[in-house]
Amino acid sequence: MLDFYLLADADPKPSPARLAELPKAGQLSAEDFAHLQKQRIIEVRLDYHQDFRWSSSVVKMKLQLLLHQHPQLRPENASTPEQRLFVVLLNASTADSGLLAAAD
């Protein structure tokens, strides 16, 4: 699984030991990640097995893109890759935070 953690834009990337202390925003499976890359919601240059980071402004932009492409999304139903990413992005946007994705 690819775990997403809330991380303020100004904060440096934490050490692996401190990662567990960060609030978790959600997670995506490899299949979800690949599906969202095919839809061009997640950048093709990103690798599921490599850590990456999205700033709070990127989070908000991706949330708008996702809602534009899938206006029916609701946070209470996380049964599709789009809905699972929606919950992750919504958690970060609500906290006015960026995201750190960490591969296990």
C-alpha positions as CSV (number, residue, x, y, z in Angstrom):
1,M,0.0,0.0,0.0
2,L,1.0,3.6,-0.6
3,D,0.3,5.5,2.6
4,F,-0.5,9.3,2.5
5,Y,0.4,11.5,5.5
6,L,-0.6,15.1,6.2
7,L,2.5,17.3,6.1
8,A,2.6,21.1,6.2
9,D,4.2,22.6,3.2
10,A,7.0,24.3,5.3
11,D,7.9,21.0,7.1
12,P,10.9,19.0,6.0
13,K,10.4,15.3,5.0
14,P,10.4,13.4,8.3
15,S,12.7,10.5,9.1
16,P,11.2,7.0,8.8
17,A,11.0,6.8,12.6
18,R,9.0,10.1,12.7
19,L,6.7,9.1,9.8
20,A,4.4,7.1,12.1
21,E,3.8,10.2,14.2
22,L,2.2,12.1,11.3
23,P,-1.6,12.0,10.8
24,K,-2.5,9.5,8.1
25,A,-4.8,10.8,5.3
26,G,-5.4,7.4,3.7
27,Q,-3.9,4.9,1.3
28,L,-4.0,3.6,-2.2
29,S,-3.2,0.2,-3.6
30,A,-0.9,-0.4,-6.6
31,E,-4.0,-1.0,-8.7
32,D,-5.7,2.2,-7.6
33,F,-2.5,4.1,-8.3
34,A,-2.1,2.7,-11.8
35,H,-5.8,3.3,-12.6
36,L,-5.5,7.0,-11.5
37,Q,-2.3,7.4,-13.6
38,K,-4.2,6.1,-16.7
39,Q,-6.8,8.8,-16.0
40,R,-4.1,11.4,-15.7
41,I,-5.2,12.3,-12.2
42,I,-1.8,11.1,-10.7
43,E,1.2,12.1,-12.7
44,V,2.7,9.4,-14.9
45,R,6.2,10.4,-13.8
46,L,5.4,9.3,-10.2
47,D,6.4,5.8,-9.1
48,Y,4.2,3.8,-6.7
49,H,7.3,2.4,-5.0
50,Q,9.0,5.8,-4.4
51,D,8.0,8.4,-1.9
52,F,6.7,11.7,-3.2
53,R,5.1,14.9,-2.0
54,W,2.2,17.1,-3.0
55,S,2.0,20.7,-1.6
56,S,-1.3,22.0,-0.3
57,S,-1.9,23.9,-3.5
58,V,-1.3,20.8,-5.6
59,V,-3.8,18.9,-3.3
60,K,-6.4,21.6,-3.9
61,M,-5.8,21.5,-7.7
62,K,-6.1,17.7,-7.8
63,L,-9.2,17.8,-5.7
64,Q,-10.8,20.3,-8.2
65,L,-9.7,18.1,-11.1
66,L,-11.1,15.0,-9.6
67,L,-14.5,16.7,-8.8
68,H,-14.6,18.1,-12.3
69,Q,-14.1,14.7,-13.8
70,H,-16.3,12.9,-11.3
71,P,-18.9,15.3,-9.8
72,Q,-20.7,12.4,-8.1
73,L,-17.9,11.7,-5.6
74,R,-18.9,11.7,-1.9
75,P,-16.5,11.0,1.0
76,E,-18.7,8.4,2.7
77,N,-18.4,5.8,-0.1
78,A,-14.8,4.8,-0.9
79,S,-15.5,1.9,-3.2
80,T,-13.5,3.1,-6.3
81,P,-10.0,4.4,-6.8
82,E,-11.4,7.9,-7.5
83,Q,-13.3,7.9,-4.3
84,R,-10.4,6.6,-2.3
85,L,-8.1,9.4,-3.7
86,F,-11.0,11.9,-3.1
87,V,-11.0,11.0,0.6
88,V,-7.2,11.4,0.8
89,L,-7.3,14.8,-0.9
90,L,-10.3,15.9,1.1
91,N,-8.5,15.1,4.4
92,A,-5.5,17.1,3.3
93,S,-7.5,20.0,2.0
94,T,-9.6,20.2,5.2
95,A,-6.4,20.4,7.2
96,D,-5.0,22.9,4.8
97,S,-2.0,20.6,4.4
98,G,0.2,19.0,1.8
99,L,0.6,15.2,1.5
100,L,3.6,12.9,1.8
101,A,3.1,9.6,0.0
102,A,5.3,6.8,1.5
103,A,5.6,3.4,-0.1
104,D,5.8,0.4,2.3
